[in-house]
């Protein structure tokens, strides 16, 4: 479990260091692409401590890995599921 969370943190760190993304993302946030349309969402880093969000990241890593062509973290769940998770996390 600790290793998987570490891998998620590494992926987020890589995203945060990306020059292309960092110019459009507020400090303390990171970008994820959600759903079939790859909607770009800006998420507070504090969500990484949320158990539900961690569970989602573990599932995404197991199914798809963290290396995606868009350069950001891709979460292939529906936008509605992601929105519901974010609403519960805030």
KADA-V41631 format. One record per pair of residues at least 12 apart in sequence whose C-alpha atoms are under 8 Angstrom apart, sorted by sequence separation. I is the first residue (numbers start at 1). J is the second residue. D is the distance in Angstrom with one decimal. If there is no record, write none. Layout:
# KADA-V41631
i->I j->J d->D
i->I j->J d->D
This chain:
# KADA-V41631
i->30 j->42 d->5.6
i->31 j->43 d->6.1
i->29 j->42 d->6.3
i->30 j->43 d->5.4
i->16 j->30 d->6.2
i->29 j->43 d->5.3
i->30 j->44 d->6.4
i->15 j->30 d->7.1
i->29 j->44 d->4.2
i->30 j->45 d->6.5
i->60 j->75 d->6.4
i->15 j->31 d->7.5
i->28 j->44 d->5.9
i->29 j->45 d->5.0
i->60 j->76 d->7.5
i->25 j->42 d->7.0
i->28 j->45 d->5.5
i->12 j->30 d->7.0
i->28 j->46 d->7.9
i->57 j->75 d->7.9
i->53 j->85 d->7.3
i->52 j->85 d->7.3
i->38 j->74 d->7.5
i->53 j->89 d->7.8
i->52 j->89 d->7.7
i->33 j->72 d->6.8
i->50 j->89 d->6.7
i->32 j->72 d->5.8
i->33 j->73 d->6.1
i->34 j->74 d->6.1
i->35 j->75 d->6.7
i->36 j->76 d->6.8
i->39 j->79 d->7.8
i->31 j->72 d->6.2
i->32 j->73 d->4.8
i->33 j->74 d->4.6
i->34 j->75 d->4.9
i->35 j->76 d->4.9
i->36 j->77 d->8.0
i->31 j->73 d->6.8
i->32 j->74 d->5.6
i->33 j->75 d->6.0
i->34 j->76 d->5.7
i->35 j->77 d->5.3
i->36 j->78 d->7.2
i->47 j->89 d->6.9
i->32 j->75 d->6.8
i->33 j->76 d->7.9
i->34 j->77 d->6.5
i->35 j->78 d->4.6
i->34 j->78 d->6.9
i->35 j->79 d->5.3
i->34 j->79 d->5.9
i->34 j->82 d->7.4
i->5 j->54 d->7.2
i->8 j->57 d->6.8
i->8 j->58 d->7.7
i->5 j->58 d->7.2
i->8 j->61 d->7.7
i->4 j->58 d->6.4
i->11 j->66 d->6.4
i->15 j->71 d->6.9
i->4 j->61 d->7.9
i->15 j->72 d->5.7
i->8 j->66 d->7.7
i->15 j->73 d->7.4
i->12 j->73 d->7.3
i->11 j->73 d->7.3
